[in-house]
Amino acid sequence: MSAPDPRKDPRFRRYRGAAYGLYIALTSLFSVWIIVNVSRSVAAMTPEKLPPASVTLGFPECLAGARALWDELELGREKLVRVSPARDVDQEWMRFRTEWLTRLRERESQCDLQTRERAPLRTVYRRLEAVLDLYTTHAVQYADEVGGTVDSFHAAFKAASASPAAKPSAP
């Protein structure tokens, strides 16, 4: 028979139990704190759906509104690569996203997308929101994975441009 492990002295069993309990309690509290803060942040960045407006826009106006929102979304996406420093792309995008999503919710309310006749419009607006979600993922990935490299390239380019060797030589 093997000798008992001296690190697990039976006299200290209740202290080990208390340490494990304290560890689990603190870890649980920290996890709940993180979940609550992330939930608040997401709620602040995502406007709620509005009830149908008192005046409903016609089908062509709703379709034109979706096209305008699409054009605005594309312009916002194109601006991503011009944000400097590139590591701030995700923060800029989140500001743009919240404002854009507010306008989307207003337009959805004005178009009353819940009716059967408006099913094609409802599909257009759902797809538009799906594109927004993918662009959001892209912005975060760009900022985290590409942003640092883009920023260092710009710094190196600026330094090389300021170099005496970059100045045109006089004939």
Secondary structure, 3 states (H helix, E strand, C coil): CCCCCHHHCHHHHHHHHHHHHHHHHHHHHHHHHHHHHHHHHHHHHCCCCCCCCCCCCCHHHHHHHHHHHHHHHHHHHHHHHHCCCHHHHHHHHHHHHHHHHHHHHHHHHHHCCCCHHHHHHHHHHHHHHHHHHHHHHHHHHHHHHHHHHHHHHHHHHHHHHHCHHHCCCCC
